[in-house]
Amino acid sequence: MVASGPIIQQAMTRVRRSFPYFTDDMLRLKDRSKRTVIPRQYMWYLLRLYGRSYPWIARNTGGWDHTTIMWGVKAHVRAMQNPESSLYKTGVRLQNTTGLLEEIERLEREIKQLSDTAEDMQRQRLALVYQLNDLREKAYGLSSEEPSRRQTHEGVDRAHAPSHQPKG
């Protein structure tokens, strides 16, 4: 059975640009003709670029053994690098996936920036909480040596505040 989902459909769309005749049924057929094998291996290769594991690809593209997928992806890469191969001659070249690789790198950069931004936002939030507590202390007349009830009960960690010790 061939799974349907956004990743499978994206890869299938890319395969059909180079092989318009390729169908979902051809993906799971055990046919070994070049007409079927080349686009199938290209599909597996694209799914690997999308970060899918060999077992995942095997399960979702017709119940293949994961080692078949591994072999197919390696065969596709070798064929793309060989100008004498039938794959190279059909027009499926490495540059067809360059845009995809660039898109993956762009998305990875965006995710990292969002992570960095989230950390910055958390630091800014904590700084504002500290400022708010300082203003509350001033507004309610608490001395800086006494922790406010809000701090002790809500668990706001204030590393810069002096520790509370009984006067003795």
N, C-alpha and C positions, 0 to 999 in steps of 0.2 A: 504494500500500500504506500502511496506517495502522500506525504503530509501536505497540507496547505497552510500557509502562514505567510506573513509579510517577508520573511527572509527568503523562503523558498520562491515566492512569487517574484521578488526582486531579482534573484539569480536567474530564474526562468526567463524573465524579460530580457536580461542581458544576453543569455544564450540564444534566444530567438532573434536577436538583432543580427547575429552571425549565421544562424541556422534556422531560417523561418519555418522549416518543415518540422522542427523538433516538437514533440508533444509530451504531455505528462506520461502517457502510456510508454513511450520510448525510453523514459527514464528508468523504468523498472523492468523492461524487457531484458531477458538474458541473451539477447541477440549480440553477436560479436562483429557485425559488419561495421566498417568504418563510418558509414552513414549514421549509425547509432552510437558507437563507442566514442567518437571524437566529441560530439556535443555533451554526452553524458559525463565524460571526464572533465570537460570544461565546467560543467555545472558543479561537480564535486570540488574542483579547484576554487571556484568562486565562493562556495560555501565555507571552504577553509579560510579564504581571505576575510570572510565575515566573522571569523573566530569560532566557527563550529568545530566540535571534536569529530574525529573519524567515526566513533560509534554513533554519535548523533546523526551524522550524514547518512550512515548505513541504515539506521532505523527509519529515517524520514524520506529516503529516496528509493524505497522499494525493497527493503529488507536484505540488503547486501551484507556480506561479512566486512567488518571494518578493515581487514587487511586488503581486501579488494579495493576499497576506497583509497587506502594509502598508496597502493601500487598505481591506481589510476591517476591520482594527483601527481605522483612523481613522473609518470609517463607523459602527462600533459606538460609539465614544466620542461622536461627534456625536449619534447617536440617543439615547444615555443622557441627554444634556443637553437634549434637545428634548421637552417634554411632549406635543407633538402627534404624535410618531413612534409607529409601531406597536410598536417595541421598548420604549419607555417604558410603553406601555399594557399590554404583556404582563407587566409586573412585574419585568423585569430592569432594575433601577435601580442607580445608582452605589453605593448603600449595600449592595448585595449583595456587592460586592467590598471594602467598607471593612474587614471583618473579615480578609480576606486581606491587605490592605495593612498592617494593624496587626500581623498575624502575621509578615509579612516584616520590618517594622521591629524587632519584638521579637527575631527570630532574628539580625538584623544586630547588634543591641546585644549579644546573648549571645556572638556570635563575637568582637566587639571586646573584651568582657570576658575571654574565654578567651585571646585574644592578649595582653592586658595581663597576665593571670595567668601565662601561660607565660613572659613576659619577667621578671616578678617572681620566678618560681620559678628561672629561670636565674641571676638575680642572687643569690638566696639560696643556690643550690647553689655558686656561685663563692665566696661569703663563707664557707661551711662548708669548702670545700676549702682556703681560705687558713688558716682556724683549725686545721684538721687538720694542715697542713704546719707551722704554728707550733708546735703541740704535739709533733709528731715531732721538730722541731729541738731543742726543749727536752729531750725524753725521750732523745735520742741524743747530746746534748751538743754539737751543732753551734753554732758561733758565728753570729751574725746576719749577718756579713760573708761567710760562705761559703755559696754556694747548695747545697742538698742535691742528691744524685744524682737523687732522685726528681723534683725540680723541673726539672733540666736535661734529663733523659732522657724525661720524660713530657710535657714542653712546657707545664707550668702557667705561665701568664703572671702574674707578680706585679708589678704596676706599683709597689706601695708598697715592694718590697724594694730595698735598695741594690744598685747594680751591682757586680759582682765585678771588681776591678782588682788586678793583682799589686802586692805591696808592694815598693817599690824603694828 
